[in-house]
Structures are given as structure tokens and as C-alpha cells.
Amino acid sequence: MKFLACRIYKDEETVSHRLQQMDMDELSEGEVVVRVHYSGVNYKDALAATGKGAILKKFPLNGGIDLSGIVESSSSERFTKGQEVIVNGCGLGEIHDGGLAEYARVPADWVMELPRGLSMKEAMVLGTAGFTAALAIHRMLVNGQEPTKGPIVVTGASGGVGSNAINMLSGLGFETIAVSGRTMFKNYLRELGASKVCSVDELNLSERPLDKGVFGGAIDNVGGQLLNQILAHTNLWGNVASIGLADTHKFSATVFPFILRGISLLGVSSTNCPMSLRKEIWGRLGGDLKPNKLNKILTEEVALKDVSQVFEELLERKRYGRTIVNCL
Ligand SMILES: NC(=O)c1ccc[n+]([C@@H]2O[C@H](COP(=O)([O-])OP(=O)(O)OC[C@H]3O[C@@H](n4cnc5c(N)ncnc54)[C@H](OP(=O)(O)O)[C@@H]3O)[C@@H](O)[C@H]2O)c1
């Protein structure tokens, strides 16, 4: 049986992708065959498909680091035909054929039952972006983050992680400061629950290694000097979650925020999250952490055959919220 997939190739040093027909026996091995219903376009997917980031560990490979769908067949007794499931991270779309295809075949250990409280579509509006935002918030809460410590600053606010983080944090009663380089998304971010929306310049942060504490904590999607400045302006015992590198992977700081204010810099890796914690976080995404504005966070649903244009647009900062891919 032939089916459509977004397959990424490397010829000499050039990485490119094609929408092409392929056979089931070309797919990476696994116990569970899933008829994919939805996938999402994450920043990492765009880096992988365009070759602008070294994401893939082998070629050729179907892109897509997340998926929701229905089990078509399973040689593992943990899953049965017709069951609604999701997969995210674990190597999907990095070392193993991913979700940007009509079918995927995955190890049973990576598959989760669709969490209660979420439809297959909602699960991909959240996708890896929503999962990562929730993982960051979980780590912050475990480490003592409370609304009384001050507002949480969210950078790269209009993107998939940022939008989900703002909506989740506001649902938990946190004040949030959405930092966006695009003023046109002020109303959108307000609708998601941001208490304040501003540009990096409007934050008025100094270059000093430690300065007045103004943030309770942070979720950072952009990296670089801004991350350093946020650390220097975070209140006592605040938590700063480092998620992304939309500006740069580079980062330098001093130890002062850590040794003088007890601030924690929390790492967040959605790919490597242990399965027990992954299931717990997805459970919360269908419950207390479920964003109440998912309908606003979903900005576009594109057909699999049209996914190419989204990759460039995402990297060129022409998109916001979440773009999901309908693979039916
Ligand atoms: N650690 C993990 O496990 C994990 C998981 C998912 C994502 N990530 C990373 O987290 C980041 C966000 O992912 P995403 O899926 O939310 O991507 P996205 O939807 O493309 O959002 C990224 C946002 O960052 C801002 N931005 C884009 N280019 C920028 C630049 N050159 N300088 C400063 N800001 C820029 C934009 O927000 P504004 O225009 O509003 O400023 C953009 O909407 C990415 O770096 C991604 O690789 C990491």
C-alpha cells in the first residue's frame, strides 16, 4: 500500500524534503502502525526539513516530531487496532520516521493512549510545543514557583511554546509578561491571558550581572543575551526555564543570580523526557493545564501536501501560535 509522506533527504551536504509516495515496508521498524490524523509544525520540524538545523541523525527520514492518530495494527498487546494514540519526542522525526506522513510505525514504548480530556486534534494544537511549555511549568512548580514570587516573563511569546505557556500560566493564576518582537500580536497575547505585552526594549533590562528583581521566573524560547538579562532581574528563588534558541544557542552569564539569589536555571528537554513523566504531563494537559484558548492558539490547519510552505514561513517569523497538519 502506498501513502504520502514528507521525506527529508541529504544529498552530499544539502538537506531538502519532498512530498512523496512511499511503501509501508520503507518505514522505520516498530510494533505499532498508526494511521496519522494530525501532526504539527514545530520549530524543530522546520529546522529539520530545511536543513537549517542539524536535527536528523539519519537520512532519508520522514519529518514530524509529534503525531496523533489511530492504531492500524499492533504486535504489542499493549495496543489494539482502533485505539486513539499520540507520540511525541523520543526520537520521532529525528532518528525514526515521524508524524508528517499518512502512516507511522513506532516502538510500542513511545506510544501513549490519547489523554482523557483531549481530542486528537487538540493534542496536536498542543503538540510538542504545548507539551514543552507544560514540562517547563511542571519543573518550575516542583521547584517552588508561586504567583506571589512575581510575574513570569515569557519570551518568543507569539510562537507555539510561548502561546501555550501564557495561556497555561494564566489559568494557574500567574501574572505573565509576554515578550514579543511583533507588536501586531498584542491583542492575541492579551486574549491568551498575558497581563502585559511588551518588546525586549520595553522590558528596560540592564547589562549588569545582577540588578533589581522584577520577575518571579521565566520561560525563555530565544536564548542569548536576553536569557542572561532575565536571570539578572529575577527575584529570590525564582525559576528560569530554558527551552529554546529562536535567537541564538549562545549564552553567557555570571554565577551571581545563582549564588546570591538562589535562582534556578531549569533545563527542559521534550525529546528526552522519561516516559512516566511524559504521561503525567500529558495527563495534566487534558486536565488542569489544558489551555482554555486552544481555539485561538490554532492559527491554521494545513493539508499534508501543503506543509512545505509552512517550514520557511515559521523560520522567517511569519507565523504565530500553532500550525497543525491534517494527514487524513
Ligand atoms: N527544549 C525543548 O524540548 C524544545 C521543545 C519545543 C521547542 N523548543 C524550542 O523553543 C523555541 C520555540 O519553539 P516554537 O515551536 O514555539 O517555535 P515558533 O512557533 O517558531 O516560535 C518561536 C518564537 O520566537 C520568536 N522568534 C523567532 N525568531 C526570533 C529571533 N530571531 N529572535 C528572537 N525571537 C525570535 C517569535 O516570537 P515573537 O515574534 O513573538 O517574538 C516566534 O514566534 C525554538 O527555539 C524551539 O527549537 C525546544
The ligand as a MOL file (V3000), in Angstrom:
LIG
                    3D

  0  0  0     0  0            999 V3000
M  V30 BEGIN CTAB
M  V30 COUNTS 48 52 0 0 0
M  V30 BEGIN ATOM
M  V30 1 N 13.7010 22.2160 24.6960 0
M  V30 2 C 12.7600 21.5760 24.0360 0
M  V30 3 O 12.4610 20.3990 24.2570 0
M  V30 4 C 12.0040 22.3200 22.9890 0
M  V30 5 C 10.7200 21.9050 22.5740 0
M  V30 6 C 9.9990 22.7080 21.6720 0
M  V30 7 C 10.5970 23.8630 21.1800 0
M  V30 8 N 11.8560 24.1920 21.5520 0 CHG=1
M  V30 9 C 12.4910 25.4290 21.0890 0
M  V30 10 O 11.7420 26.5120 21.6090 0
M  V30 11 C 11.7310 27.5970 20.6750 0
M  V30 12 C 10.2730 27.9420 20.3500 0
M  V30 13 O 9.6770 26.8510 19.6450 0
M  V30 14 P 8.2570 27.0490 18.9470 0
M  V30 15 O 7.8500 25.7160 18.4300 0
M  V30 16 O 7.3950 27.8200 19.8580 0 CHG=-1
M  V30 17 O 8.6820 27.9790 17.7020 0
M  V30 18 P 7.8180 29.1180 16.9800 0
M  V30 19 O 6.3880 28.7460 16.9940 0
M  V30 20 O 8.5040 29.4080 15.7010 0
M  V30 21 O 8.0100 30.3660 17.9670 0
M  V30 22 C 9.2520 30.9810 18.1510 0
M  V30 23 C 9.0080 32.4360 18.5450 0
M  V30 24 O 10.2560 33.0240 18.9100 0
M  V30 25 C 10.3040 34.3530 18.4320 0
M  V30 26 N 11.4270 34.4780 17.4820 0
M  V30 27 C 11.5250 33.9280 16.2570 0
M  V30 28 N 12.6950 34.2630 15.6860 0
M  V30 29 C 13.3410 35.0150 16.5810 0
M  V30 30 C 14.6000 35.6600 16.6010 0
M  V30 31 N 15.4330 35.5990 15.5600 0
M  V30 32 N 14.9480 36.3640 17.7000 0
M  V30 33 C 14.1200 36.4400 18.7530 0
M  V30 34 N 12.9090 35.8540 18.7950 0
M  V30 35 C 12.5350 35.1390 17.7270 0
M  V30 36 C 8.9850 34.6460 17.7480 0
M  V30 37 O 8.1190 35.2300 18.7240 0
M  V30 38 P 7.8100 36.8190 18.7390 0
M  V30 39 O 7.7490 37.2510 17.3300 0
M  V30 40 O 6.5120 36.9130 19.4770 0
M  V30 41 O 8.9490 37.4640 19.4840 0
M  V30 42 C 8.4570 33.2780 17.3840 0
M  V30 43 O 7.0620 33.2570 17.3010 0
M  V30 44 C 12.5330 27.1140 19.4750 0
M  V30 45 O 13.8670 27.5560 19.6110 0
M  V30 46 C 12.4860 25.5890 19.5850 0
M  V30 47 O 13.5840 24.9780 18.9770 0
M  V30 48 C 12.5560 23.4450 22.4390 0
M  V30 END ATOM
M  V30 BEGIN BOND
M  V30 1 1 1 2
M  V30 2 2 2 3
M  V30 3 1 2 4
M  V30 4 1 4 5
M  V30 5 2 4 48
M  V30 6 2 5 6
M  V30 7 1 6 7
M  V30 8 2 7 8
M  V30 9 1 8 9
M  V30 10 1 8 48
M  V30 11 1 9 10
M  V30 12 1 9 46
M  V30 13 1 10 11
M  V30 14 1 11 12
M  V30 15 1 11 44
M  V30 16 1 12 13
M  V30 17 1 13 14
M  V30 18 2 14 15
M  V30 19 1 14 16
M  V30 20 1 14 17
M  V30 21 1 17 18
M  V30 22 2 18 19
M  V30 23 1 18 20
M  V30 24 1 18 21
M  V30 25 1 21 22
M  V30 26 1 22 23
M  V30 27 1 23 24
M  V30 28 1 23 42
M  V30 29 1 24 25
M  V30 30 1 25 26
M  V30 31 1 25 36
M  V30 32 1 26 27
M  V30 33 1 26 35
M  V30 34 2 27 28
M  V30 35 1 28 29
M  V30 36 1 29 30
M  V30 37 2 29 35
M  V30 38 1 30 31
M  V30 39 2 30 32
M  V30 40 1 32 33
M  V30 41 2 33 34
M  V30 42 1 34 35
M  V30 43 1 36 37
M  V30 44 1 36 42
M  V30 45 1 37 38
M  V30 46 2 38 39
M  V30 47 1 38 40
M  V30 48 1 38 41
M  V30 49 1 42 43
M  V30 50 1 44 45
M  V30 51 1 44 46
M  V30 52 1 46 47
M  V30 END BOND
M  V30 END CTAB
M  END
